[in-house]
Amino acid sequence: ADPWPPAQIDAIARAAAAVCRVHRWTARSVIGHREWQPGKVDPRGFTMDSLRNRIAERLK
């Protein structure tokens, strides 16, 4: 139980979108620790799909 406040989720989406813009990546390039490394537990409190959707909206 380690919820991310809405402001923190917004900040990570903005930061990830900025990195994607610089490198001309899509939101699909953004991955979470637990998607890459089994055994990692983060992020918690939201899904990476929901975060990627937020990033994709910012990249439009």
N, C-alpha and C positions, 0 to 999 in steps of 0.2 A: 504494500500500500504506500506508494510514493508518487502521488498524483502531481502532474505538472500543471502549474497555474496557466490560465489562458494566455497571459502575457509572455510566458516562457515558450509556449508552443508557437505563438506568433513570431517570436524572435528567432527561433531555430528555423522556421519556415523561410523567413526573410533572409537569414544568413545563407541557408542552403541554396535558395533561389539566386542569390548574388553570385555564389561560387559557380553555379550552373551557367549563369549568363556569361561570366568571364570565359569559361571553357567551352561555351556553346554546347553544353550537355542538356539532356532532357531530365525531367524529374525521375525517370527510371534509373538514373545513375546514382541516386541517393539511396544508401543502404544503412540499416541499423546494425549495431554490434552483434546482436543475437542472430541476424540473418547471415553474418559473415563467419562468426566464430561460435560453434556450439558451446554451450556452457555459460555464455554471457547472458545476463538477465535484462539488460537495458536495450532500448527504452521501455519503460513501463507507463501505463496510464493512457496510452494511445497506440494505435497501430501504425506501422510504417506506411501502409496503403493510404491511411487518412492523411498522413503528413505529406506523402508524395502528391496526393490530390491537391493539397493546399499549395505546394510548390508549383505544380503545373498551372494552377490558376494565376499565380504571380508571374509566371513566365509568359503568359498570353499577351 
